[in-house]
Amino acid sequence: MKEIIAIIRPCKSYETKNLLAKKGFFALSNYQVLGKGKGAPGGAIINDVEDERKQICAPQMHAKTLIDMYVRDCDADEVIDIITKANKTDTHGDGKIFVIPCENALRIRTGEKKDEAIL
């Protein structure tokens, strides 16, 4: 199993979830988050009067949507392709996808384990 975490633009959230559902990937968690990529800090540079050092404070955070889902190993590449196609605009801020191995899962109600627990 794999955990797939995608951080995307909020305006692409509906399209992404719709495309995933059309391919049979319904199980996911959706969060509204704030974040900052690797670009310029975007914060104000202030002078600290006490020690006369310049400091960067309060970098600008951007609204993003975080989608978290667990899939079988054999489905991971398809899910990544769907998310990529739905979110690629070739501009800064398209997002990131993280793929993390998941050792086990357990459905509490039935006791199903591993892939059966997420299907």
Summary of the structure (lengths in Angstrom):
residues: 119
radius of gyration: 18.9
end to end distance: 11.1
largest distance: 62.8
contacts: 288
relative contact order: 0.31
helix: 27%
strand: 35%
